[in-house]
Each structure stands twice: as C-alpha cells, then as structure tokens.
Amino acid sequence: MSGKQQAKSSLPQVKLTTIQVAVIISNFMLGSGILSLPRVAVDKVGTPDAWISVILGGVVALVTGAIMALLSQAYPGQTFYEFSRKIIGSWLGHLLGAVIIIYFAATAAFQVRSLVEVSSFILLEGTPQWATVAVFLWVGLYLMLGGIGAIARLFELILPLTIVIYLLVTLMGFKIFELDNLRPVLGQGIWPVFKGIETTSLSFTGFEIILFLTAYMQHPKKNVRAVGAGISVPLVIYIVTVIMVIGALSTDGVMARNWPTLDLARSFELSGLIFERFEFLLLIIWIMQIYSSFTIAYYCASLGISQLYKIKMRTCLYGLLPIVYIIVAIPKKLDDVFTLGDWIGKVAIYLFGVLPLIFLVLTKWRTGKHANKT
C-alpha cells in the first residue's frame, strides 16, 4: 500500500460538507471565551476600545486560518499529524505531533474545568468536582464514539440554537446599556488597542481544526471558504458581547468581575415572560458550547495518538480519559484556571500561528523546485 493510500485508509469513510466544517469551527471557537473575553480584553486594553481589538484579532484569525487552509489543500486526504512528517521529517514530525496532542488534551481539560468553575458557582454549589467532571467526560465520550460524522450532525443543531438564544439574551441588555461607557473612542490613542490584539486573538483559537478537518471534506478546495464562515460567526458574537458588556457594566465594572457576560444577563429581568431571569438560559447554551469545544479538542488529541502510534481510535478515546481528568484537577483555584487558558493560547500562537506559514512556504518551495527539475 502506498503512503498516500495508507494515509487515506487511516481516516473513517466520512465526508463532511463545507457547511458542516464551518459549523464545527464555529462551535470549537465558541467555548469559555464567551463568558471571559470582555474581562481579559478590557484588562489588557484598559479602555472602552477593547471592541476594536476584538475586530483586529478576528482579522488576524481570518488571515491565519486561510494560511492553514491553503497548507492543508497541498496534502489532500491527510491530517496535519501525517503531512507534517513529510515536511520536516519523521522524527521531528512525531515530536511536533506529540506536542499538538498535549495541546488538544490540555484544551479539552481547560473547557471542562471552566464548566466546573461556573456550574459550581451558579448551578451546582456544593457538588464534588469529580462528579461533574466524570459525567461530562462520559457524555462527551458517548458522542465521540459515533465518529466525526455524529459530531458534525450534533453541532449543526447546537450552533443555530446558540446564536439565536445568545444574541437574544445579550441584546436584552439594552435596557441597562449606556453609550457613554464606550466613549471616548480612541481616547488614549491607538496603542492600547494594539496591545489588546494578542489577547483577543487568543480568544479566536479553534480555527486550527481546519488542519485536521480538510482530510474529511467532500470538497477540500473549499476549506478556505469554510474557515472564513467558521470564524465570522464567533467574530460577530464576540463583538456584540464586548460592546454590550462594556456598555452595560463600564470598564471598571467589567474588570471587577470574573464572568462579566454572565453578570450582564443577571443584571436585568423582564416580568410577564416565561423566563424572567435569563442567566440560566445563557448558561444552558454556554454549556452546550463548552461541550462542543471539549468534544472536538478531545477527538483531535485521540486522532493524533491513533495516527502517530497506530492504535485503534476507540482505544485512544477511552485511554485519554484519565489523562484529561488529571489535567482538569491540576489548577487549584480560579486564577490557576485563567493561567492555564493563557498558556494554551500562547502555545497556540507558535503551533498554529507561526508553523503553518513556515510549512506552507517550504511546501511551495519544494513544489516549485520539483517543477523546475521536470
């Protein structure tokens, strides 16, 4: 069997549509950032102009995502775990693959720990951490055992529901919205906005999944379009979120809260409706998004173990559970959870912000060199 045939046979015979890939990207990106982005953005920028940093961070994500998509197009039917070894050699490729597996495992654990922190604060006060984590891990495993096709179909149900409910709840904050909290625009110049680009860019991590999803696509040449659509949905939601949260709570109010988006939903109520308080409705869709982010990150970590070490995917899915559970338990307090999230974001910059561009240049150079010889 040739190397190309072997690479293709290592993937399940599932082909995703362009829309499904875009939906998976959006769901992966809309994780814990929904609740924490306004705080981290305002904390870094220090002015009401954090929403401009979010826009610029989204532009950076779109450009970087397009580079990843073009790189994946050069190696049809293969994931990043497989074609990276062709670019930098087998030994370095295995080492890089191991780092990416750790990255995705840590990302999955971070999503679960964020869920535990918020749910214990609002919904499940006094519930042991291990109980919440165990239930979440096993429910996620149940979905992943159905394969990438089952994940994509569930995500297609979750995303529209999330968009409608989230924007509805957030925009209801106009009742306490004060435009003066967003003024003056660029009152301290453009430099604070540039300082916030790194932080806001980290909130868009998740589009790197295109390096692995392209191998599953029916039309891999349309992966650039899928990335663009997949990033655009979180970009719009993040912009609306930051503007509404700052406008309602002010910059000082945002920095004084761990989960300002949740506090926005708790700060108003509408009588006479089925739901008079909306924080629980917001939490429901947020939990669904955490579930989505956890699922795809965990699946990619398991896929890497399977492809690098030639182990059955089902075995990898089960075997990774205790490792993720241990990572979930490492942070001792909420500040440690935020620190873990910062480290994951910084690692993502080097893994998926720098390397794909280098790999694309090397690929184009080798292709051109080979063409000149022939």
N, C-alpha and C positions, 0 to 999 in steps of 0.2 A: 504493500500500500504506500502510495506517495505521501510526502509530508503534507501536501495540501488536502488530500483526501482524508488523512488521519485527523487533521485539524477540524475538518467539517464533521466527521463522524463523532467527535467528542462532544458535539452540541446536540441537544434534543431537536427532533424534527418539528420545530415550531417556528413559524414565520410571523413576525409582528408587522402590523401596518404602520405607516408613518404617524398616523394619529395616535396609535397606542404607544409608540415610543415617546412622542411628545408628552403624553399624559403621564407616563412613568417618570420622565424627567421632572415635570412639574410637581408630582407627588413627592418625589425624593427631596426636592429643594424646600418644600413647604413643611418643614419639621418644627423643631423647637424655636427657630428664628422668628416665627410669627409672634410669639409672646415676648421674646427678649430683644429683638432687633432695635426697637426705639430706645431702649435704655443704653445698649452698647454704642449705638450711633451717636446719641446726644452726649454721652460721656466722653467720646473721642473728639467730636467736633466742638462741643462746648457752646454752640449757638443754635438758634432755631433752624439753621440752614442744613441740618442733618439730612433732610429730604433730598437736597441736591446731591449730597454724597451718595445716597441710595441710587439715584439715577445714573451717576457716573460709574458706580460699582456694577450696575446692571449692564452698562455699555462694555465694561471690561469683561464681564462674564460672556456676553454675546460674541465678542471677538475671540476670546479663548476657546469657547465652545465650538466655533466654526473651525478653528485650527485642529481641534481634536477630531472633528467630523471628517475633515479632509484627510487626516492621517489614517483614520480607520478605513476610508474608501480605498486606500492603496493596498489593503490586505483583506480582501473580501472573504467572508466565512471564518474569520479568525478574531479572537478577542485580544485585548491588549496583553494579557498574560502570555499569549502564544507568539504574536508578531514582534513583541519587544525583544525576544530572544534572537530573532532574525536580524534585528538592527544592531544590537550591542553584544551579541554572543550568548551562548547558552549559560555560562556561569554567572555573568552579570545579570542576565535576564531572569534567572532563578532568584538571585538576591533581590532584585527590584520587585519581582512578583511577591516575594515573602513580605517585603515592606508594605506593599499595597494590601495584602491580605490583613496585616495588622491594622492598617489604616481603616479598612472597612469594618473589621471586627470592633475596633475602638469607636467608630461612628455609630454602629448598631448599639453598643453598650451605652454610649452617651445619650442616645434617643430614649432608651429605656429608663436611664437614671433621671432624665428630665421629666419623664412621665411620673416617676415615683415621687419626685420632689413636689410637683404641682398637685398631684392627686392626694398626697398626704396632707397638703396644706389646705385644700379646698374640699375634697370629697371623702377621703378615706383616712381621716385623722385617727391615729392610734393603730392602724393596720400595720402589721410587721412588713418590713421592706421585702423580705424573701417571698412572702405570699403574693404580693403584687407582681414582682419580677417573674416568678415561676409561671403564673397564669399567662402573663403577656408573652413570655418566650414560647410556651407550648402552643398558644393560639397562633402565633406567627409561624411556628414550625408546621402546623397543620396546613396553612396556605402554601408555604414553600414546597411542601412535598408534592403539590399539584403541578409544579414547574412554572416557568416564566409565563406561559400562556394563561394559567389561572391567575397569576399576579396581575397581569395586564388587564384581564377582564374585570377583576375587582376594582382596580384603580380607575377604570372608566366609569364606575358607579360612584366612587368616592369623590373624585375631583369636581364634577358639576355641583354636587351637593355642598361641598366645601365652599366653592366660590359664591354660591347664592346666599347661604346662611352667613358666611363670614362677612361679606360686604354689607348684607342687610343689618347685622348687629353693629358693625363698625360705623356705618353711616348714620345709625340712630344716635350716635354720639354728637350729631349736630346740635342737639338740644343743649349741650353744655360747651359747644365749640366757640372759641374766641379767636378771631382772626389776628388780633393784636399779639397773641402769643407766638405768631410766626414772623413778626416784624421785629427789627428791620431786616429786609433781605440783604444778605452780604454786608451786614453792618460792621463786621470786623474784617472785611476783605475776603478774598478767595482762598487764602492759605488754610484756614480751618477746615474748609470743605475738602481740600486735597488731603489733609491729614486723615479725614474720615473715610477715604476711598478704600484703604486696606481693610478696615474693619467691616465696612458694608460689603465689600467683595467676598469676604469670608461667609457672609450670610447666603450667598448665592452658590456655595459649593453644593454639588449634587449633579450638575450637568456633565461631570466627568464620566457619568454612567454611559454616555454615548460610545466611549471606547470599548464597551463590552456589549452594548445592545445592537450595534451595527451588524454584528455577526448573525443576529436573529432576524434582521429586517427583510421583508419581501422585496423592497426597493432600496438597497443600501446607498444608492446615489442621491437619495432624498434625505439623507441624515442631517445635512446642514439645515434644511427646512424644519426638520423635527426638533433640532436643538433650538433654533430661533423661536419656534412656537412654544417649546417647553420652558424656556427662560422667560418669555414675555409675560406669561400668566403670573408667576411669582413676583416679577418686577412690578406689575401694576398693583398687585395686592400689597406689596411692601411699601410702595409709595403712598398709597391710600392710608395704610396703617400708621406710618410715621407722621404724616401730616395731621391725621385725626387725633393721634395720641398727644402730640406736642400742642396742637391747638386746644385740646380739652384740658390737659393737665399742666402745661407750661414746661419749659426745660428743667426748672428746679424740681417740679413735681415728678417728672419722668425719672430723673436721676435718683430720686429718693425711693423708688420702687424697684423690686426685683422683676416683677411681671407687669409692666405698665399697661400692656394691651388688655390683660385680664382685669386690671383695675378700672380701665375705661368702661368696660362692659358692666362692671359692678357699680359704677358711679351714677347710673340713671335707671329709671324704671318707668314703664308705661302701663298705667292701670286700664282695666277693661279688656285686656287681651288674654289669650290662653296662657302666655308667658308674660309675667310682669317683670321678672328679673332675667337677664339674658346671659349672665356669666356661665351658667350651666350649659346653655345651648352652644356657646362658644367653646366650652371645654369638650363637648361631645365631638365636634368636628376637628378640634385640635388633636384629640386622642386618635382619631382616625388617621390624621396626617402623620402623627408620631408612629403609628402602626405601619403606615406605608413606607416611611423613611427607614425604619428599623428593618422591615422585611427585605427591601431591595439591597440595603447595605449588607445584611447578613447573607443574603443569597450570593452576592458578588464575592464575599470572603470565602464562602463554601465552594463557589465555582473555581476560584483560584487554587484552593487546595486540591480540588479534583483534577484540574488540568495540569498543574505543576508536578503533582506527585502520583498521578494515575490511580486515584482512589475513586470508588463509586460515589456519585453525587449524594445519594441517600445517606451513605455512611458519613460523609462530610457534614451534612446538615445536622445529624444527630451529635456527632463528635464535637462540633463547635459550641454546643450549648453550655457546657461547664466553663469553657474559657470566657465566653461573653458574660456569664454570671459573675465570674471572679472580677472582671474589669468593672462591671456595674458596682461592685461592692468596694472598690478601691477608694473613691472620693469619700471623705469623712463628713464634709459639710458642703453647703450650697456654694460657697466660694470656690471650693475644690472642683465642683462640677463645672462652673464657669471657666476655670483654668484649663480643665480637660478640653472643653469646647474650643478655647483659644488655641491650644496646642494642635488640635486636629485641623483647625483652619489654616494654621501656619504651615503644617506639613503638606496640606493640600496645595498650597501655593507652589511649592517646589516640585511636588509629584506631578501635578496636572496643570500648573501654570507655566513652568519652565521646560520640563522634559518633552512634552508633546511638540513644542515648537522646534526643539533641537532634533527630535526624531523625524519630524516632517522635512526639515532641511536635509538631513542625512539621506532620507528616502528619495527625495527629489534629485539629490546629487548623484546617488548611486544609479538611479534610473537614467539620468542623463548621460552618465559615464558609460553605462551599458549600451545605450542607444548609439553613442558615438563610435563604439567599437564595432557594432554591427553595420 
